[in-house]
Amino acid sequence: MASHRRPKQPSRARISVFTAAAATAVALTAQASAHAAPAQPNKDEVKAQVDKLLEEQEQAAEKYNGAKERADQLRKQAADLQDQVARGQEQLTELASGLSVVAADQYRQGGVDPSMQLMLSSDPDQYLTKASSFDQAATTQADTLKSLKDQQRRLDQQKQEAAQVLSELDSQTQALNDAKNDVNSKLAEAQKLLSKLNAADRAAILRGTGGSASRSASRVDPATLPKASGYAATAVAAALGKQGSPYVWGATGSSTFDCSGLMVWAYKQAGVSLPRTSQSQGSYGVNVGTDWHNAQPGDLVVYYSDRHHVGMYIGNGLVVHAPRTGDVVKTMKVDTLPISTIRRV
């Protein structure tokens, strides 16, 4: 009959050796992983991140432009109100001085009862004439003073309202600046990734030529385009003349531009004043719809549902625009981006 012997159990010493060896192996593996060279960033991932950040920056820039425009209007309104109040104060001071003279004279004349003055007067008719003049002057000046005081109260209220709105807009502008600082910090992180790419890939991403989201086209010779008419012709020529100028958010020329700033500057050369933001430009002029085939040279083509980008149609299915940070004024196919509206100035 076969003997069944229990297998010999490993000693505690052997278990300790195996456990220590395993721990050492895990530690060495972790240490090796920690010192391994970081993986090279994927170009497509970097492009997606940078595109998103620049899109957010452009949106914030257009909001900033609108807030600044409104704040500038309110500052002028507040200054006008302050001037009106100052003039009203001067008039009140002059009237108060004049009334004090009249009051002193009336006090001197009125120290005696009017009936007694009439009896003592050597010329009653002259006294009555003066008394009537005093009464008329006092009444007129009192009415004027009341009117000016009412006006001053209105102006003070208007000034207070303007100051409150201006304060609110300043706070909004500060909030927008904070938001842009946040975007810029994210952009700085993306720049760290960009720095690990080669120069050609960095340039392709920044100039929007690194994928399907390209906003670029070759430089266009104005002689190859259909002729615009009227002030639109001047605006088109002005915008095309700025091809190659850098995009800078908040800029309206004459050497740097953001998207709506280029439109403002170009039409200013034709004597036309456009609203400052792409959103406001999207409601300006005559609505042409969204079919670019109906566009004429000089029309404003506004993009995206929130209308945060705008270009100018120049014919041949092209627009000229200031794309984004890191890029320059250039042309692109009109339907490269989703069209929200086309406006004829």
Secondary structure as UniProt FT lines:
FT   HELIX           12..34
FT   HELIX           43..109
FT   TURN            110..111
FT   HELIX           114..120
FT   HELIX           124..194
FT   TURN            195..196
FT   HELIX           199..206
FT   TURN            207..208
FT   TURN            212..213
FT   HELIX           222..224
FT   HELIX           230..240
FT   TURN            241..244
FT   STRAND          246..247
FT   TURN            249..250
FT   HELIX           259..268
FT   TURN            269..271
FT   HELIX           278..281
FT   TURN            282..283
FT   STRAND          286..289
FT   HELIX           292..294
FT   TURN            297..298
FT   STRAND          300..303
FT   TURN            305..306
FT   STRAND          309..315
FT   TURN            316..317
FT   STRAND          318..321
FT   TURN            325..326
FT   STRAND          330..333
FT   TURN            334..335
FT   STRAND          339..344
//
